Amino acid sequence: MKKISKVMTIAALALVMGASGAFADQQGTDIMQKSLDVEKPKFTHSMVEMVLVEKNGTKEERMVEEYGRNHDDGNGNNVTDVVMLFLSPANVKGTRFLQKENHGKDDDKWIYLPSLKNTRRVNSSEGSKSFMGTDATYDDLSTREIDEDDHQYEGEETKKVGSATYECYKVKEVPYDKKSSQYSYRITWVDKETYVPVYTEMYDKNGKLIKVLEVPVIKNVDGYTITMATKLTNVQTGHYTTLTIKKLQLDKPIPERVFTSSFLNTGK
């Protein structure tokens, strides 16, 4: 079974129709499955501007080099691996991160911290911790099996995201196992044209809105639908994180060694 991201890495997301429960759930699942089935490049190499913004407007701008690949894990399952190299500013320079998707179990994650000169595995118990001071947690970066959630179709709605306007399907995603997610549920608006989730609301365990993920820019690059910019906001703190692709190269093969924990030690 394919997986669906909780929150996108660069590598997001009204009229409620009165369908029956069984039909609504199947329609919601079909929409999310089509979102997963959008063709992805085998390899990506990008330069990404990351900006962290405090509630008072204070900003920290970062530059991140990212490598990604989509490949068969040898058992007929398509999986995604991502490597992030933090290039600037000085307080994060040299930090490197690797995430490897696994079928049927938790993703593997490693991080290299230059201050410790050591690569360590990120434990599953750290899932709720912030990733590098951003508004995404380690669990947000992970993937979920599509059958872990009940995808409830809630109708069609026009959604304005930044300067873009999308005609969307609206789907409520509720985890079957409440312990498997830090959110009680998510509501996702999926662009009808591209099947990209362009707006997602995430609700905490008390049912209160905690985060909003927006995709203001989508482009067709070499025949692929690419998310070029995202904004993740913690509405409870007022802090937000933006990611913008500045340079992008697709389908140029990347050596296997890049997607190893050993590569994190040198970045070469």
C-alpha positions as CSV (number, residue, x, y, z in Angstrom):
1,M,0.0,0.0,0.0
2,K,1.3,3.4,-0.9
3,K,1.9,6.1,1.8
4,I,0.8,9.7,2.1
5,S,2.8,12.5,3.6
6,K,1.6,14.2,6.7
7,V,3.5,17.3,5.8
8,M,5.4,17.8,2.5
9,T,9.0,18.2,2.4
10,I,10.2,19.9,-0.8
11,A,10.5,17.2,-2.1
12,A,0.2,21.6,1.2
13,L,-2.1,21.3,1.0
14,A,-17.9,25.4,0.8
15,L,-20.1,23.1,-0.2
16,V,-20.5,19.8,1.7
17,M,-22.3,17.2,-0.3
18,G,-24.9,15.0,1.4
19,A,-23.6,11.6,0.3
20,S,-24.0,8.5,2.4
21,G,-21.2,7.6,4.8
22,A,-19.9,4.6,2.9
23,F,-19.9,6.4,-0.4
24,A,-18.3,9.5,1.1
25,D,-15.4,7.6,2.7
26,Q,-14.7,5.7,-0.5
27,Q,-14.7,8.9,-2.6
28,G,-12.4,10.5,-0.1
29,T,-10.0,7.6,-0.3
30,D,-10.1,7.6,-4.1
31,I,-9.2,11.3,-4.1
32,M,-6.2,10.8,-1.8
33,Q,-5.1,7.8,-3.8
34,K,-5.1,9.8,-7.0
35,S,-3.0,12.4,-5.2
36,L,-0.5,9.7,-4.4
37,D,-0.5,8.4,-8.0
38,V,0.6,11.7,-9.5
39,E,3.8,10.9,-11.4
40,K,7.0,12.0,-9.6
41,P,10.5,12.4,-10.9
42,K,12.9,9.6,-10.1
43,F,15.5,12.1,-8.9
44,T,15.4,15.7,-7.7
45,H,18.2,18.1,-6.8
46,S,17.2,21.5,-5.5
47,M,18.3,24.6,-3.7
48,V,15.7,25.6,-1.2
49,E,15.2,28.9,0.7
50,M,13.9,28.2,4.2
51,V,12.6,31.1,6.3
52,L,11.6,30.9,9.9
53,V,9.4,33.8,11.0
54,E,8.5,34.7,14.6
55,K,5.2,36.2,15.6
56,N,6.8,39.6,16.0
57,G,8.2,39.4,12.4
58,T,11.8,38.5,13.2
59,K,13.2,36.2,10.5
60,E,15.9,33.7,10.1
61,E,16.8,32.9,6.4
62,R,18.4,29.6,5.6
63,M,19.6,27.9,2.5
64,V,19.2,24.2,2.1
65,E,20.4,21.8,-0.6
66,E,18.1,18.8,-1.0
67,Y,18.4,15.5,-2.8
68,G,15.5,13.2,-3.4
69,R,14.7,10.0,-5.1
70,N,11.7,7.8,-5.7
71,H,12.5,4.1,-6.3
72,D,11.3,0.6,-5.9
73,D,12.3,-0.9,-2.5
74,G,12.8,-4.4,-4.1
75,N,9.4,-5.6,-3.1
76,G,7.3,-3.7,-5.5
77,N,6.7,-0.7,-3.2
78,N,7.5,2.8,-4.4
79,V,9.4,4.7,-1.6
80,T,11.0,8.1,-1.3
81,D,14.3,9.0,0.3
82,V,15.4,12.6,1.1
83,V,18.7,14.2,2.1
84,M,18.9,17.8,3.3
85,L,22.2,19.7,3.7
86,F,22.0,23.0,5.6
87,L,24.4,25.5,4.0
88,S,23.6,28.7,5.9
89,P,23.5,30.6,8.2
90,A,26.4,29.7,10.6
91,N,24.2,28.4,13.4
92,V,22.9,25.5,11.2
93,K,25.6,25.2,8.6
94,G,26.9,21.7,8.3
95,T,23.8,20.1,9.7
96,R,22.6,17.2,7.5
97,F,19.5,15.1,7.6
98,L,18.5,11.8,5.9
99,Q,15.0,10.2,5.8
100,K,14.4,6.8,4.2
101,E,10.8,5.7,3.7
102,N,10.0,2.1,4.7
103,H,7.0,0.1,3.6
104,G,4.8,-1.0,6.4
105,K,6.8,0.5,9.2
106,D,8.2,3.8,10.5
107,D,10.6,5.8,8.3
108,D,14.3,5.8,9.2
109,K,15.8,9.1,10.0
110,W,19.3,10.2,10.8
111,I,20.8,13.7,11.6
112,Y,24.4,14.9,11.6
113,L,25.1,17.7,14.0
114,P,28.5,19.5,13.4
115,S,28.8,20.5,17.0
116,L,28.9,16.9,18.0
117,K,30.7,15.7,14.8
118,N,28.4,12.7,14.9
119,T,25.5,11.1,13.0
120,R,22.8,9.7,15.1
121,R,19.5,8.0,14.4
122,V,16.3,10.0,15.3
123,N,14.2,7.8,17.6
124,S,10.5,7.4,17.1
125,S,10.0,8.8,20.6
126,E,11.3,12.2,19.2
127,G,8.5,12.4,16.7
128,S,6.7,15.4,18.4
129,K,9.9,17.4,18.5
130,S,10.5,20.4,16.2
131,F,12.7,19.7,13.2
132,M,15.5,22.2,13.2
133,G,13.4,24.9,14.9
134,T,10.8,24.8,12.1
135,D,7.0,24.4,12.5
136,A,7.3,20.8,11.3
137,T,7.9,18.0,13.8
138,Y,9.9,14.9,12.9
139,D,6.5,13.1,12.6
140,D,5.3,15.8,10.2
141,L,8.1,14.8,7.8
142,S,7.2,11.2,8.0
143,T,4.8,9.3,5.8
144,R,1.6,7.4,6.6
145,E,0.0,4.4,5.0
146,I,-3.1,5.5,3.2
147,D,-5.2,2.9,5.0
148,E,-4.1,4.3,8.4
149,D,-6.7,7.1,8.0
150,D,-10.4,7.3,7.3
151,H,-10.6,9.7,4.3
152,Q,-14.1,11.4,4.5
153,Y,-15.2,13.3,1.4
154,E,-16.8,16.6,2.4
155,G,-17.5,18.1,-1.0
156,E,-16.0,20.7,-3.3
157,E,-14.8,24.2,-2.5
158,T,-12.9,27.1,-4.0
159,K,-9.7,27.8,-2.0
160,K,-7.5,30.9,-2.2
161,V,-3.9,30.2,-1.2
162,G,-1.6,33.3,-1.5
163,S,-2.3,34.8,-4.9
164,A,-3.5,31.4,-6.3
165,T,-7.1,30.2,-6.5
166,Y,-7.8,26.5,-6.7
167,E,-11.0,24.5,-7.3
168,C,-10.7,21.7,-4.7
169,Y,-12.0,18.5,-3.3
170,K,-12.3,18.7,0.5
171,V,-11.3,15.6,2.5
172,K,-11.3,15.1,6.3
173,E,-8.6,12.6,7.4
174,V,-9.1,10.9,10.7
175,P,-6.6,8.3,12.1
176,Y,-8.1,4.9,12.9
177,D,-5.5,4.5,15.7
178,K,-5.5,7.8,17.6
179,K,-2.1,7.0,19.0
180,S,-0.6,6.8,15.6
181,S,-0.8,10.5,14.9
182,Q,-0.2,13.7,16.9
183,Y,-3.3,15.2,15.3
184,S,-6.9,14.2,16.1
185,Y,-7.7,14.9,12.4
186,R,-6.7,16.8,9.3
187,I,-8.8,18.6,6.7
188,T,-7.2,18.7,3.2
189,W,-8.2,20.6,0.1
190,V,-6.9,18.8,-3.0
191,D,-6.7,20.8,-6.3
192,K,-9.0,19.2,-8.8
193,E,-6.7,19.9,-11.8
194,T,-3.4,18.6,-10.4
195,Y,-4.5,16.5,-7.4
196,V,-2.0,18.3,-5.3
197,P,-3.1,19.0,-1.7
198,V,-2.9,22.8,-1.6
199,Y,-4.2,23.5,1.8
200,T,-4.3,21.4,5.0
201,E,-5.6,22.2,8.5
202,M,-4.2,20.1,11.3
203,Y,-6.1,19.8,14.6
204,D,-4.5,18.9,18.0
205,K,-5.7,16.2,20.4
206,N,-8.2,18.7,21.9
207,G,-9.8,19.3,18.4
208,K,-8.3,22.8,18.2
209,L,-6.7,24.0,15.0
210,I,-2.9,24.0,15.5
211,K,-1.2,24.2,12.1
212,V,-2.1,25.2,8.5
213,L,0.0,24.1,5.5
214,E,-0.4,26.1,2.3
215,V,0.9,25.6,-1.2
216,P,0.8,29.0,-3.0
217,V,2.9,27.9,-6.1
218,I,2.6,24.8,-8.3
219,K,4.4,24.6,-11.6
220,N,4.7,22.1,-14.4
221,V,8.4,21.3,-14.8
222,D,9.5,18.9,-17.5
223,G,6.1,17.3,-17.5
224,Y,5.9,16.9,-13.7
225,T,3.7,18.8,-11.3
226,I,6.0,20.4,-8.8
227,T,5.2,22.2,-5.5
228,M,7.5,25.2,-5.7
229,A,6.6,26.9,-2.4
230,T,5.0,26.0,0.9
231,K,4.1,27.8,4.1
232,L,3.5,26.0,7.4
233,T,2.0,28.1,10.2
234,N,1.5,27.2,13.9
235,V,-1.7,29.2,14.5
236,Q,-1.4,28.8,18.2
237,T,2.1,30.4,18.4
238,G,2.0,32.7,15.4
239,H,5.3,31.3,14.1
240,Y,5.6,30.1,10.5
241,T,8.1,28.4,8.1
242,T,8.3,28.9,4.4
243,L,10.1,26.8,1.8
244,T,10.8,28.1,-1.7
245,I,12.6,26.2,-4.4
246,K,15.2,28.5,-6.0
247,K,16.9,26.0,-8.3
248,L,15.7,22.6,-9.5
249,Q,17.1,19.7,-11.5
250,L,15.0,16.7,-12.3
251,D,15.8,13.1,-13.2
252,K,19.6,13.4,-13.2
253,P,20.8,10.3,-11.5
254,I,22.1,10.7,-7.9
255,P,24.7,8.3,-6.6
256,E,23.5,5.6,-4.1
257,R,26.0,6.7,-1.5
258,V,24.2,10.1,-1.1
259,F,21.3,8.3,0.5
260,T,23.3,6.7,3.3
261,S,24.0,7.7,6.9
262,S,27.8,7.5,6.0
263,F,27.3,10.4,3.6
264,L,26.0,12.6,6.4
265,N,29.4,12.5,8.1
266,T,31.1,14.4,5.3
267,G,28.4,15.7,3.0
268,K,30.5,14.6,0.0
